[in-house]
Amino acid sequence: MTTYVYGIARGEVRDLGDRLLGIGDPPLPVRALNQGELAAIVSDCPPELKPRRRDLLAHQHVLSEVSDSRPVLPMRFGSVSSSDDDVRSVLAEHADRYQDQLSRLSDRVEYNVKVVHDEDAVLHQVLAEEPELRVMAEANRAAGGGTYEERVRFGELMASAVRAREVRDAKLVEEALAPAAEDVRPGPESGGWFLSLSLLLAKDGADPLLTAAADVEQTHPWLRLRINGPLPPYSFVES
């Protein structure tokens, strides 16, 4: 049975017992592997590990429960070692590095911001900024939609203009939100969003970020921001 790793905690952990359950179906008991001044929070790993919603939530729940009482360096979902002994060996070998990261990320959380365009609003914005595209749109409309070739050409030019708008808006959003965070890194990639940012904040430091995000949406109505957090600071753990 391989060992699934949720995170690395500072200090000995002796109080998990059977109360905390992790990934798996049925959920597997969580235990601590103590090594010096560190402890790996682990469980057995199911034979088939997949990012099912239940397991993703269980992973995060374990980290939240343990971090309530001590600093924890979170591992991303899917961190697996070949055995408990190998986990202890890694803790011993890299103890100083893990302690440094625990100090840096203590009382810190991550917020993820994903950004998408409101489709209708951004098309109006592009037409307002691109006189040539506006003229083409009006000419096609006057001609009953234009020829097939004209419609294809117009669609290609619009798509290119929207992509350029995405690049500019990604920079705009990052510049607006970065001052509210201690650190900013690219967030997890996912479909449907042209920007994903991970921001490192103090546990009680979300208000400036939320205010900045609301200001961005108010002053740029073609932008939609989705904020998820607080989360364990996954994106700021050095591999």
C-alpha positions as CSV (number, residue, x, y, z in Angstrom):
1,M,0.0,0.0,0.0
2,T,1.5,3.4,-1.0
3,T,1.3,6.5,1.3
4,Y,-0.8,9.5,0.4
5,V,0.5,12.8,1.7
6,Y,-1.8,15.7,2.6
7,G,0.8,18.1,4.1
8,I,3.7,18.6,6.4
9,A,3.1,20.0,9.9
10,R,5.4,21.7,12.3
11,G,5.9,19.8,15.6
12,E,4.9,16.4,16.7
13,V,1.3,15.4,16.0
14,R,-0.1,12.9,18.5
15,D,-3.8,13.6,18.6
16,L,-5.4,12.5,15.3
17,G,-6.7,9.1,16.5
18,D,-9.4,7.8,14.3
19,R,-11.4,11.0,14.2
20,L,-10.1,12.4,10.9
21,L,-10.9,10.6,7.7
22,G,-9.4,11.4,4.3
23,I,-9.6,10.2,0.7
24,G,-10.9,6.8,-0.4
25,D,-14.2,5.0,-0.6
26,P,-14.8,4.2,2.2
27,P,-12.7,7.1,3.6
28,L,-9.4,6.1,5.0
29,P,-8.1,7.1,8.5
30,V,-5.6,9.9,8.6
31,R,-2.4,9.5,10.6
32,A,0.8,11.4,11.4
33,L,4.4,10.3,10.6
34,N,6.6,12.1,13.0
35,Q,10.2,12.8,12.2
36,G,12.2,15.2,14.3
37,E,10.4,18.6,14.5
38,L,8.1,17.8,11.6
39,A,5.2,15.5,10.9
40,A,3.7,14.3,7.6
41,I,-0.1,14.1,7.6
42,V,-0.9,10.9,5.6
43,S,-3.2,8.0,4.9
44,D,-3.0,4.9,2.9
45,C,-3.5,5.6,-0.8
46,P,-6.4,3.9,-2.6
47,P,-5.5,1.5,-5.5
48,E,-7.0,3.9,-8.0
49,L,-6.5,7.5,-7.2
50,K,-8.6,9.9,-9.3
51,P,-9.5,13.6,-8.7
52,R,-13.1,12.9,-7.8
53,R,-14.9,15.7,-6.1
54,R,-15.4,13.8,-2.8
55,D,-11.7,13.1,-2.6
56,L,-10.7,16.7,-3.5
57,L,-12.9,17.9,-0.7
58,A,-11.6,15.3,1.7
59,H,-8.0,16.4,0.9
60,Q,-8.9,20.0,1.7
61,H,-10.8,19.1,4.8
62,V,-7.9,17.2,6.3
63,L,-5.6,20.2,5.7
64,S,-8.2,22.6,7.2
65,E,-8.6,20.5,10.3
66,V,-4.9,20.0,11.0
67,S,-4.0,23.7,10.3
68,D,-6.5,24.9,12.9
69,S,-4.0,23.9,15.6
70,R,-0.6,24.2,13.9
71,P,1.2,25.5,10.7
72,V,0.9,23.1,7.8
73,L,2.6,23.1,4.5
74,P,-0.1,21.8,2.1
75,M,0.6,19.3,-0.7
76,R,-1.4,19.3,-3.8
77,F,-3.9,16.5,-4.4
78,G,-2.2,13.4,-5.7
79,S,1.0,13.6,-3.7
80,V,2.0,9.9,-3.2
81,S,5.1,8.2,-1.8
82,S,6.0,4.6,-2.0
83,S,6.0,4.0,1.8
84,D,5.8,5.6,5.2
85,D,9.6,5.0,5.6
86,D,10.2,7.0,2.4
87,V,8.1,9.9,3.7
88,R,10.1,10.0,6.9
89,S,13.4,9.9,4.9
90,V,12.3,12.9,2.9
91,L,11.3,14.8,6.0
92,A,14.7,14.1,7.6
93,E,16.6,15.1,4.4
94,H,14.8,18.3,3.7
95,A,13.9,19.4,7.3
96,D,15.5,22.8,7.1
97,R,13.8,23.6,3.8
98,Y,10.4,22.6,5.1
99,Q,10.8,24.6,8.3
100,D,11.7,27.7,6.2
101,Q,8.6,27.3,4.1
102,L,6.4,26.7,7.1
103,S,7.7,30.0,8.6
104,R,7.1,31.9,5.4
105,L,3.5,30.5,4.9
106,S,2.4,30.5,8.6
107,D,-1.0,32.2,8.9
108,R,-1.2,32.7,5.2
109,V,-3.9,31.6,2.8
110,E,-4.4,31.5,-0.9
111,Y,-7.1,33.1,-3.0
112,N,-7.6,32.1,-6.6
113,V,-9.1,34.6,-9.0
114,K,-10.3,33.5,-12.4
115,V,-11.3,36.0,-15.1
116,V,-13.6,35.7,-18.1
117,H,-15.2,38.2,-20.5
118,D,-18.9,38.8,-20.6
119,E,-19.2,37.8,-24.3
120,D,-21.7,40.5,-25.4
121,A,-20.1,43.3,-23.4
122,V,-16.6,42.5,-24.8
123,L,-17.8,42.4,-28.4
124,H,-19.4,45.8,-27.9
125,Q,-16.1,47.0,-26.4
126,V,-14.0,45.7,-29.2
127,L,-16.3,47.3,-31.8
128,A,-16.1,50.6,-30.0
129,E,-12.3,50.4,-30.0
130,E,-11.8,49.1,-33.6
131,P,-13.2,51.5,-36.2
132,E,-12.4,49.1,-39.1
133,L,-14.3,46.3,-37.5
134,R,-17.2,48.5,-36.8
135,V,-17.3,49.6,-40.5
136,M,-17.2,45.9,-41.6
137,A,-20.0,45.0,-39.2
138,E,-22.2,47.8,-40.4
139,A,-21.5,47.0,-44.1
140,N,-22.3,43.3,-43.5
141,R,-25.5,44.2,-41.7
142,A,-26.5,46.6,-44.5
143,A,-25.9,43.8,-47.0
144,G,-28.2,41.4,-45.2
145,G,-25.3,39.7,-43.4
146,G,-22.7,39.8,-46.2
147,T,-21.3,36.9,-48.2
148,Y,-20.0,33.8,-46.6
149,E,-16.4,34.9,-47.1
150,E,-17.1,38.3,-45.6
151,R,-18.7,36.8,-42.5
152,V,-15.7,34.4,-42.1
153,R,-13.2,37.2,-42.5
154,F,-15.1,39.4,-40.0
155,G,-15.3,36.5,-37.5
156,E,-11.6,35.9,-37.7
157,L,-10.8,39.5,-37.2
158,M,-13.1,39.7,-34.2
159,A,-11.6,36.6,-32.6
160,S,-8.1,38.1,-33.0
161,A,-9.3,41.4,-31.5
162,V,-10.9,39.6,-28.5
163,R,-7.7,37.6,-27.9
164,A,-5.7,40.8,-27.9
165,R,-8.2,42.2,-25.5
166,E,-7.7,39.2,-23.2
167,V,-3.9,39.8,-23.1
168,R,-4.5,43.5,-22.2
169,D,-7.2,42.7,-19.6
170,A,-5.1,39.9,-18.0
171,K,-2.3,42.5,-17.4
172,L,-4.9,45.1,-16.2
173,V,-6.4,42.7,-13.6
174,E,-3.1,41.4,-12.3
175,E,-1.8,45.0,-11.8
176,A,-5.0,45.9,-10.0
177,L,-5.0,43.0,-7.6
178,A,-1.3,42.5,-7.0
179,P,-1.0,45.3,-4.5
180,A,-3.5,43.6,-2.2
181,A,-1.4,40.4,-2.0
182,E,2.0,39.5,-0.5
183,D,2.8,37.3,-3.5
184,V,1.1,36.5,-6.9
185,R,1.6,33.4,-9.0
186,P,-0.2,31.9,-12.0
187,G,-3.1,29.9,-10.8
188,P,-4.2,26.4,-11.8
189,E,-5.1,26.2,-15.5
190,S,-8.7,25.4,-16.4
191,G,-10.9,25.8,-19.5
192,G,-13.2,28.8,-20.0
193,W,-11.0,31.4,-18.3
194,F,-8.4,33.7,-19.9
195,L,-6.6,34.4,-16.6
196,S,-6.1,32.4,-13.4
197,L,-4.2,34.0,-10.5
198,S,-3.2,32.7,-7.1
199,L,-2.7,35.4,-4.5
200,L,-1.0,34.9,-1.1
201,L,-2.7,36.8,1.8
202,A,-2.7,36.9,5.6
203,K,-5.6,34.9,7.0
204,D,-7.5,38.1,7.8
205,G,-6.3,40.1,4.8
206,A,-9.0,39.4,2.2
207,D,-10.8,42.8,2.3
208,P,-8.4,44.8,0.1
209,L,-8.5,42.0,-2.5
210,L,-12.3,41.8,-2.6
211,T,-12.5,45.6,-2.8
212,A,-10.0,45.8,-5.7
213,A,-11.8,43.0,-7.5
214,A,-15.2,44.8,-7.2
215,D,-13.6,48.0,-8.5
216,V,-12.2,46.2,-11.5
217,E,-15.7,44.8,-12.4
218,Q,-17.3,48.2,-11.8
219,T,-14.9,50.1,-14.0
220,H,-14.6,47.4,-16.7
221,P,-18.1,45.9,-17.1
222,W,-17.0,43.4,-19.7
223,L,-14.9,41.6,-17.1
224,R,-16.2,38.9,-14.7
225,L,-14.1,37.8,-11.8
226,R,-14.6,34.6,-9.7
227,I,-12.8,34.5,-6.4
228,N,-12.3,31.3,-4.5
229,G,-10.8,31.2,-1.0
230,P,-9.5,31.1,1.5
231,L,-7.5,28.0,0.5
232,P,-4.3,26.4,1.8
233,P,-1.4,28.2,0.0
234,Y,-0.8,25.3,-2.5
235,S,0.6,27.6,-5.2
236,F,3.3,29.0,-2.9
237,V,4.9,25.8,-1.7
238,E,8.2,25.2,-3.4
239,S,8.5,21.8,-4.9
